[in-house]
């Protein structure tokens, strides 16, 4: 499929909904995180976001 102006516009609109956060783990830790995500059957992004959301929820409950 050729990449055209319509696709570029669609990608730009979709990307505008998201923010970016750069994380830089040590290489050994990066490999462990990737392996854990794969073992859980999740994408790397999904695995990390789930972990962050779970921690935020625990901290909210602790503050109540």
C-alpha positions in Angstrom: 0.0 0.0 0.0 1.4 3.3 -1.0 1.8 6.0 1.7 -0.1 9.0 0.5 -1.3 12.4 1.8 -4.6 11.0 3.1 -2.8 8.3 5.1 -0.3 10.9 6.5 -3.3 13.2 7.5 -5.0 10.2 9.2 -1.8 9.3 11.1 -1.3 12.9 12.2 -4.9 13.2 13.5 -4.5 9.9 15.4 -1.1 10.7 16.8 -2.4 14.0 18.2 -4.4 12.1 20.8 -1.2 10.6 22.3 1.7 11.9 24.4 5.1 10.4 24.6 7.2 9.5 27.6 10.8 8.3 27.1 12.1 5.7 29.5 15.7 4.5 29.4 16.2 1.3 31.4 19.6 -0.3 31.5 20.0 -2.9 28.7 19.7 -5.9 31.0 16.6 -4.5 32.6 15.2 -3.6 29.2 15.6 -7.2 28.1 13.8 -8.5 31.3 10.9 -6.1 30.7 10.6 -7.2 27.0 10.7 -10.9 28.1 8.1 -10.3 30.8 5.8 -8.6 28.3 6.2 -11.4 25.8 5.5 -14.0 28.6 2.3 -12.1 29.5 1.3 -12.1 25.8 1.3 -8.3 25.8 3.0 -5.6 23.7 5.8 -3.8 25.5 3.7 -0.6 25.6 0.7 -2.4 26.9 2.7 -4.2 29.6 4.3 -1.0 30.8 1.1 1.0 30.8 -0.7 -1.7 32.7 2.0 -1.7 35.3 1.9 2.1 35.7 -1.9 2.2 35.9 -1.9 -0.5 38.5 0.6 1.4 40.6 -1.3 4.6 40.3 -4.5 2.9 41.4 -2.8 1.4 44.4 -1.4 4.8 45.4 -4.9 6.4 45.0 -6.4 3.7 47.3 -3.6 4.2 49.8 -4.3 7.9 49.9 -8.0 7.5 50.6 
